[in-house]
Structures are given as C-alpha cells and as structure tokens.
C-alpha cells in the first residue's frame, strides 16, 4: 500500500521543482524529504526520480503517481468537507492568504464577524502576493486566497482551484498634495520625468503600471522599490514620489495626496480562490459569505 503522505511529497516536488523547496514548504529537512521519497520508490517498485545536475526529474511512473495523488488528496478533502457539513456549528481551521490592501481593508472586519457568528472557527491569515498565494492554495498550504488581477494581466490559473468574484477596485495616480512642486501634474503623461515608487520587479502591479506609462509615451523613473503600500503613501505624502494606488488603500485612512484619474478609469478585479475540493466546506462557505456581506460588488469611490 502506497503511503499517502509520501505521495503528497511527490506531488509537491512536481509543483515546486526542488527537494529544498518542498522541504521549506512542508517544514521538513531536505534529507527527510529525500528519505521519504526513497521509501515511496521502494513501495512502488519502480524508479521515480532521476538526477539531472543538481536537480531531480520525475520519471513517467512518477508523473502517473502524481496524477493519482492529486485525485486521492481531492477525495480526502471532499470526504472531510462532507463530514464537517453534518456538524451543527462551523468549526475547524481555515487558513487565509491575502494581498496587502485587502488585508488592511477586509480582514479586521471579517475576523470580527467570523468570531461573532462562528466562535468555534479558527482563522489564520498571512499576507502574500496573489501568485504565491494561489500556488500555496494548490499545494494545500492555505485554504482560501483573496487575490487581485490587473486589467489585461490575469492572475495564474490552476485547474485545481475555483474562483469567485468579490469586487472591483479603482486605480488612480497619487501625487503630492497641493502647494508642492507637483502642481503641473494633471494627467498621467505629466508624470514623465518625476520620481516614482513601485513594487519590486515581477509584481503584477508594477508590470501593469509600467505598461500604462509606456502607452502614455514615457518610461517611469522608478527610484524607490518596496512591496509595502503604506510606504508608497508615505513617500507621496512627503513629496518624494508619485504612484498608482487602488481605492482599497483609502478604506482605513484617506491618504493626504492629490488624485489624478488614469486613462480609461481602470479597475483591478478582486476575487477569492480555493481548492475545488473544499469549496463547499462549511469554513470556506462561511468566510466567503461573510466577505460578500462586508465587501460591495463594486467599491464606491473612496477618494
């Protein structure tokens, strides 16, 4: 009989690509992961891994086992969800991953509501970029993702995950307030040649903003990089940079900045995602219902 836990290790290796990454994700040592996979290979009676330089490759037999492992793990989650649905109260643990502005705007109210309505439900939350969070959901590291995607820049799609739209979030250019040297900025094109702050390279928000600037006829002068949007706001408020910000960053405290509309009045889409196998589980349903009650389908102008 093949060990399910070892099958999961093999599946994680197919997703992450290296033993070190699997070990980090599952909080084990690389040697422990390697030993468990060696045991699985003996159980299966066929070669599962081949060395390729410093990496290992999955054999065709391993790829076949990975497919079956996914089905087995899905069935186990479906069984757990079906049993949980018979309980009188929503209980257990749900792990949520959210991007920063959603964590600031949604999570405090969501946690308060869930604690009141479902006191036996334990909720944990971590801040993640959508790309990371969706991969972690696929790998069973988190249960529910609050993610976003920018216009014409869709977030990654994974067959194991379902999506439910949550809201849309308007995007605008934030410039230092009146009375500063930025009075001449009334359009995006006016922001050519001034300092910008953006998230690090590779972030969807940066890719989208750079594309927008190029369409306006200039390459943005990105002098400051940070994934902390509160730091973005601070740099703009103190007259050191301009930035594109979502309305969600104004939910807790309206920034002391001046707002400039962007061409086409763009909005990013905010959605939730979970493994299809647990989409009907009471903790996931409870979280999604609470979010739907807290968050309007289209955020009104907050600025």
N, C-alpha and C positions, 0 to 999 in steps of 0.2 A: 504494500500500500504506500503510495507516494504521500509524503508529508506536505500538508497544505502550507505551512509556514515557509518551508523551503521553496515551494512553488512560487510563493509570493516574492521571495528573494530573486528568483529567476526573472519574474515579471518586472520587478523593479530594475534589474540590470538591463532589460530590454528598453526600458524607458529612459534611464539616466546614463547608461553607456559605460560607466566605470564602477569597479568594486568600491573605490573610495567614496564616490557619490552615494552609492547605495548604503554604505556604512554610515555616512553622515545623516542621511535621511532617516534611517531606522535606528540611529543612536547605538550603533554597534561598532566594533573594530573591524577594519578590513580583513584581518586574519580570520575572525569569526565568520564573516560572510563567506570567505573563500572556503573554509572548512565545511560550512553548511551546504554550499553548492557542490562540493566534492561528495558529500554524503548523498545528495539528491542524484548525482550522476551514478553512484553505485546502486541506488534504489531503482533507477530507471534502466540500468544495464546497457546504456549507450552513451557515447561521447556527447556532451552538451556544450562544452566550451573549448575553444582553441585560442592559443596565444597569437596575438598579432602585434608585434613590437611590445610596447608597454601596456597594451590593452588586451582585452579578450573579446572574441567574437562568438556569437551564438551559432551553433550548428543547426541544420534543418530540423533535427529532432528537438532541439531546444525551442526553436520557433513554434513548433507544433505544441509543445507543452505550455508555452506562454499563452497561446490561444485558449487552450483548455483551462489554464489557471485563471484567466480573466473571466471565463464563464462560471467557474467554480466560486470565485470570490463574489461575483454578482449574485449567484443563487444564495450564498450565505447571507449577504446583506439583505436580500429580499425576504429571506426567512426571518431574520431579526426584526425587520420592519413590520412584517405581518404579525409577529407575536406582540411587539410593542403596541400595535394598534388595538389589541384586545384589552389593554390596561385602562383603568378608569381615569388616570391622570397622565399627562405628558411628563416623562421623566428621562433620565439618561444624560448624556453629554453631547453637545453639538459644538463643533469647532468651526469658527467663522474666520475667514480671511477677507480683509477689506483694504482698498486703497485709501490714502491719507484723507482726502477731503470727505469721503464717505464715512470714514471712521470718526471724523470730527463732527459731521453733520447728523449722522443717523444713529451711531452706536449708543451714545448715552441714553437717548430716549427709548431705543429698542431694548436695551438691557433693563431699564426701569420697568417697562411694560411687561416683559417676559418674567421678571422676578415677581411681579404682582399677580399675573394671570397663571403662571406655571411655576410655582415655587420649587418644585422638585426637579426642574430642568436646570442643568448646569451648563453655562455658556462660557466658552473661552474665545478670545479674539486676538488675532495677530495682524499687523499691518504688512501688506505685501503688494508688490506690483501685480497687475492683473495677469501678466504672462506667467509669473512664478506661481501665483495662487491657483490658476487653472491647472497647471501641471501637478501641483500638490493635491488638488482635489482628485485628479485622475489616479494619483498614487496612494489614495486613502489617507493622506496626511491631514487634510482638512475636509470638512463635510459640506460647508456652504461658502460660496465665494460671492462677494459683492465686487463687481468689476465694471470697467468702462471701456468704451472704444470711441475713437475719434472719427469724424467724417472721412469716409473712404480709406480708413485704416482699421479694418476689422481685427478684433482680438482673435487669438488662435482658436480653432475649432477642434474639439476632441470628440470622437464618436461615443465615448462612454458617458459624456456629460450632456445634461439638458440645460436649456436657458429659459429664463422668464424675464421679460422686460420690466424694469422698475420705474424709471423716469428719464427725462432728458434734461440736460444741464447746459445753459447758455455760456458761451465763451466770448470774452472781450479783452481788449488791450487795457492794461492798468498802467497809468503813468503817474509821476509825482503830482501832488496837488497844485492848485492854482497858486500863483505868487512865486513859482520856481522858474528855472530856466527852460522849462518844458512847455511853455505856453503855446508854442508853434505846432505842437503835435495834435492834429485834429483827425488824422487818418492813419492807417497802418503805414502807408508809404512815407509819411512824415517821420517815422521811427527809424529810417535808414541812418546809419552813422552814429546812433546813440548806444550806450551800453545796454546789453540785455542780460537777464538771468534766466536760465533754463535748467531743466533736469538733465542729468548726465546723458551722454550719447547712448543711443539704443532705446531710450524711453519713448513710448508711443507719442506722448505729448510733445516731445522735442522734435521728433520726425515730422509731426503734423505742422507744428509752428514754423519750422524751417521751410517746409514746402510752401506754406502760406506766404511767408516773406518773399520767397523767390518768385512766386506768382505776382507779387506786388512790385517786383523789379529790383530787389536788393538782397544781399547776403547779410543776415543779422550778425552784429558784433557781440558774440557771446563771451562776456568777460567773467561771469560768475556761474558756477555749476553746483547745484545741490538738489536733492530729491525732497527737501523739506519746503513745502509751500508756505509755511509760516515765515521761513527765512526769505522767500521770494517777496512776500508782502512787506517785510521789514526793509528790504533793500529799496523797494519802490517808495515807501512812505518817507524814507530819509533822503530821497532824491538821487539815489545811486544807480538806478536801472529802471527798465521797463520790462513788462512780462505779460503774457496771455494767461488769464486766470478764469476758472469756472465760477459760476454763481455760488456753488456749494461752499466756497471759502468765505462767503459773507453770512452764512447762517448763524454762526456764533457771535461774530463781531464785524460790522461793516468796516472794511479797511479804509484808512484815511488816504484815498487815492482818487485820481480823476479817471473816468472810464471813457474809452473810445470804442465805438462799435466797429466790428470787423465786417469785411465784405460778405454778403450773403447771410448775415446773422447766424453763424454756425452754432450747432449744439452737439455735445457728445452724448452718447447713449449710455445709460447706467442699467446694468442687469444683474440678476443673480444666477448662479450656476451651481449645480450639484450633480453627483453621480445619478444616472437614471435609475439605478437600482434602489436608491433610498429617497427618491423624490416624493414618495408617498408616506415616508416615515413620519410619525407624529412630531418629533422635534423639528424636522425640516419644514413641515407644513405650518407649524406654529410660528416659526421665525419668518417665513415668507408672508404669512397672513398679517403678522404684526408690522412688518415693513410696508406692506400695501396700505395699511391704515395710517401709518406715520408719514409716508412719502407720497406727495401728489404725483399723478402720472406725468405731469409736465410742471417743472418747477416754475413758479412765477418769478418775474424779475425782482431780484433782491437788492439790486444796486441803485 
